[in-house]
């Protein structure tokens, strides 16, 4: 697994961005998150060593725009070059998450066709309103590999009608001392929807404030993912 950040910076987009870890980390370092900049590592996936071989080894998953959004408006002038890099490295699988899926048709390369085989796109939704706004668009665009990312999950969500062409659904809670709570019943409900539709499911992390069987627990950030794994409910 590798990471590629062609640019950095982002702007809050919806309710799910309230406690964004990128903004919180930048605030501690005195960095303006809304300053969107192209990074020196833009061409990292195609850099070669003295032997003429790619430095980034093939046959692995590459997480794209970990500190931004690949469909961010401010990055429109750079995205064409990023797509060219993705096309060149057919031996890598590139995956990005986006809340801005309604922009997808403006952001795809001219030869996208039915989608690139080596691209996985994840649409992030945090509540029912976001799901009903973003997922119909997500489902209507040709994409070879698509995931739905319910993180942070802020309420019970019905996404079953959007699962017919999804490969995977990821669910997770919010991480912050003032985080909005995640109810385990909501997690199990989405899991049931995935099971009925034959879609993969992963409970990625609990919320800092986690409700199970009507009782609320406060879980340290370092334990959020481990506690979710202990539930053993992935499909």
C-alpha positions as CSV (number, residue, x, y, z in Angstrom):
1,X,0.0,0.0,0.0
2,X,1.3,3.5,-0.9
3,X,0.1,7.1,-0.7
4,X,0.2,9.8,-3.3
5,X,-0.7,13.4,-2.6
6,X,-0.5,15.4,-5.8
7,X,-1.8,18.4,-4.0
8,X,-2.8,19.3,-0.4
9,X,-5.4,21.5,1.3
10,X,-9.1,21.3,1.3
11,X,-12.3,23.3,2.2
12,X,-15.1,22.1,4.5
13,X,-17.9,20.9,2.3
14,X,-20.7,19.5,4.5
15,X,-21.7,18.3,8.0
16,X,-19.2,15.5,7.9
17,X,-16.3,17.9,7.7
18,X,-16.9,19.5,11.1
19,X,-14.1,17.7,12.9
20,X,-11.9,16.9,9.9
21,X,-8.6,15.5,11.0
22,X,-6.7,17.4,8.2
23,X,-8.0,20.7,9.5
24,X,-7.3,19.8,13.1
25,X,-3.7,18.7,12.3
26,X,-3.0,21.8,10.2
27,X,-4.4,24.1,12.9
28,X,-1.8,22.6,15.4
29,X,1.0,23.3,12.9
30,X,-0.2,26.8,12.0
31,X,-1.0,25.8,8.4
32,X,-4.0,27.2,6.5
33,X,-5.8,24.2,5.2
34,X,-7.7,26.3,2.6
35,X,-4.4,27.1,0.9
36,X,-4.6,24.6,-1.9
37,X,-1.2,23.8,-3.3
38,X,0.3,21.5,-5.9
39,X,3.0,19.4,-4.2
40,X,6.6,18.6,-5.2
41,X,5.6,14.9,-5.1
42,X,3.0,15.4,-7.9
43,X,4.9,13.0,-10.2
44,X,5.9,10.5,-7.5
45,X,4.2,7.5,-9.1
46,X,6.2,7.9,-12.3
47,X,9.6,8.8,-10.9
48,X,12.4,6.4,-11.8
49,X,15.7,5.3,-10.3
50,X,19.1,5.2,-12.0
51,X,18.1,1.9,-13.6
52,X,15.1,3.5,-15.3
53,X,12.7,1.6,-13.1
54,X,9.8,3.1,-11.2
55,X,10.6,3.9,-7.6
56,X,7.0,3.2,-6.6
57,X,6.7,-0.5,-6.8
58,X,3.9,-2.0,-8.9
59,X,1.0,-4.3,-7.9
60,X,-0.1,-2.3,-4.9
61,X,-3.0,-0.1,-3.9
62,X,-2.2,3.7,-3.9
63,X,-4.3,6.0,-1.7
64,X,-4.7,9.3,-3.6
65,X,-5.3,12.8,-2.0
66,X,-5.1,11.6,1.6
67,X,-4.9,15.3,2.6
68,X,-7.3,16.7,0.1
69,X,-10.2,15.8,-2.4
70,X,-9.3,14.6,-5.9
71,X,-12.4,16.4,-7.3
72,X,-11.7,19.7,-5.4
73,X,-12.5,22.7,-7.6
74,X,-9.2,24.4,-6.8
75,X,-7.3,21.4,-8.3
76,X,-9.1,21.5,-11.7
77,X,-6.0,22.9,-13.5
78,X,-3.8,20.0,-12.2
79,X,-6.2,17.0,-12.6
80,X,-5.5,16.3,-16.3
81,X,-1.8,15.7,-15.5
82,X,-2.8,13.5,-12.6
83,X,-5.0,11.3,-14.8
84,X,-2.1,11.0,-17.3
85,X,0.1,9.6,-14.4
86,X,-2.7,7.2,-13.4
87,X,-3.0,6.0,-17.0
88,X,0.8,5.4,-17.3
89,X,0.9,3.3,-14.1
90,X,-1.5,0.5,-15.2
91,X,0.3,-1.8,-12.7
92,X,-1.0,0.2,-9.8
93,X,-4.5,0.5,-8.4
94,X,-5.4,4.1,-7.5
95,X,-8.2,4.8,-5.0
96,X,-9.6,8.1,-3.9
97,X,-12.5,9.2,-1.7
98,X,-14.7,12.3,-2.4
99,X,-17.6,14.2,-1.0
100,X,-17.7,16.1,-4.3
101,X,-19.1,13.3,-6.5
102,X,-21.6,15.7,-8.1
103,X,-18.6,17.2,-9.9
104,X,-17.4,13.8,-11.3
105,X,-18.6,14.2,-14.9
106,X,-16.7,17.6,-15.2
107,X,-13.5,15.9,-13.8
108,X,-13.2,12.7,-15.8
109,X,-10.6,12.4,-18.6
110,X,-11.9,12.3,-22.2
111,X,-11.1,8.6,-22.7
112,X,-12.7,7.5,-19.4
113,X,-15.3,5.4,-21.3
114,X,-16.7,2.8,-18.9
115,X,-14.0,3.7,-16.4
116,X,-10.3,2.9,-15.9
117,X,-9.6,-0.7,-14.7
118,X,-7.0,0.6,-12.2
119,X,-9.2,3.3,-10.5
120,X,-11.4,2.8,-7.4
121,X,-13.6,5.7,-6.5
122,X,-15.2,6.0,-3.1
123,X,-18.2,8.3,-2.4
124,X,-18.3,9.6,1.1
125,X,-21.7,10.2,2.8
126,X,-22.4,11.1,6.4
127,X,-26.2,11.2,6.7
128,X,-29.3,10.5,4.7
129,X,-29.4,13.8,3.0
130,X,-25.9,13.4,1.7
131,X,-26.6,9.9,0.6
132,X,-29.7,10.9,-1.4
133,X,-27.9,13.8,-2.9
134,X,-24.6,12.1,-3.9
135,X,-25.3,8.4,-4.4
136,X,-27.8,8.8,-7.4
137,X,-25.0,10.7,-9.2
138,X,-22.4,8.1,-8.1
139,X,-24.6,5.3,-9.4
140,X,-25.3,7.0,-12.8
141,X,-21.6,7.5,-13.8
142,X,-19.7,4.6,-15.4
143,X,-17.0,3.5,-12.9
144,X,-15.4,0.1,-12.9
145,X,-14.8,-0.1,-9.1
146,X,-16.8,1.9,-6.6
147,X,-17.1,2.0,-2.8
148,X,-19.4,3.9,-0.5
149,X,-17.8,5.4,2.6
150,X,-20.2,6.2,5.5
151,X,-17.7,8.1,7.5
152,X,-18.3,9.8,9.8
153,X,-21.7,8.2,10.1
154,X,-23.9,10.7,11.9
155,X,-27.3,9.0,11.8
156,X,-29.2,5.9,10.7
157,X,-29.0,5.6,6.9
158,X,-30.9,3.7,4.3
159,X,-28.5,3.2,1.3
160,X,-29.8,-0.2,0.1
161,X,-31.2,1.1,-3.2
162,X,-27.8,2.4,-4.1
163,X,-25.9,-0.8,-3.6
164,X,-26.5,-2.6,-6.8
165,X,-23.2,-1.7,-8.4
166,X,-21.1,-1.0,-5.3
167,X,-18.3,-3.4,-4.3
168,X,-17.8,-2.3,-0.8
169,X,-19.3,-0.2,2.0
170,X,-17.2,1.2,4.9
171,X,-18.7,2.5,8.1
172,X,-17.0,4.5,10.8
173,X,-17.7,7.0,13.6
174,X,-16.4,10.5,14.3
175,X,-13.1,11.1,16.1
176,X,-13.1,14.1,18.4
177,X,-13.7,15.0,22.1
178,X,-16.9,16.8,20.9
179,X,-17.7,14.2,18.2
180,X,-21.3,13.3,17.4
181,X,-22.1,9.8,18.7
182,X,-22.2,6.7,16.6
183,X,-24.9,4.1,17.5
184,X,-23.9,0.5,16.9
185,X,-27.5,-0.2,15.8
186,X,-26.9,2.1,12.8
187,X,-23.8,0.1,11.9
188,X,-25.6,-3.2,12.0
189,X,-28.4,-1.8,10.0
190,X,-26.1,-0.9,7.1
191,X,-24.4,-4.2,7.4
192,X,-27.7,-5.9,7.0
193,X,-28.4,-3.9,3.8
194,X,-25.0,-5.0,2.4
195,X,-25.6,-8.6,3.3
196,X,-28.9,-8.7,1.5
197,X,-27.4,-7.1,-1.6
198,X,-24.2,-9.2,-1.6
199,X,-21.9,-6.2,-1.0
200,X,-18.7,-6.2,1.0
201,X,-18.8,-4.4,4.4
202,X,-16.2,-3.1,6.8
203,X,-16.7,-1.5,10.2
204,X,-13.6,0.7,10.1
205,X,-13.7,2.5,13.4
206,X,-16.0,3.2,16.4
207,X,-16.8,6.8,17.2
208,X,-15.2,8.6,20.2
209,X,-18.7,8.6,21.6
210,X,-20.1,5.2,20.9
211,X,-23.6,3.9,21.8
212,X,-24.3,0.2,22.2
213,X,-27.5,-1.2,23.6
214,X,-28.6,2.3,24.8
215,X,-25.4,3.0,26.7
216,X,-22.8,5.5,25.6
217,X,-19.1,4.9,25.9
218,X,-16.1,7.2,25.4
219,X,-13.3,5.5,23.5
220,X,-9.8,6.8,23.2
221,X,-8.8,7.7,19.6
222,X,-6.0,5.1,19.6
223,X,-8.5,2.3,20.2
224,X,-11.2,3.3,17.7
225,X,-10.1,1.0,14.9
226,X,-9.1,-1.9,17.2
227,X,-12.5,-1.8,18.9
228,X,-14.3,-1.9,15.6
229,X,-12.2,-5.0,14.5
230,X,-13.2,-6.7,17.8
231,X,-16.8,-6.6,16.7
232,X,-16.0,-9.1,14.0
233,X,-18.8,-8.1,11.7
234,X,-17.0,-7.4,8.4
235,X,-18.3,-9.1,5.3
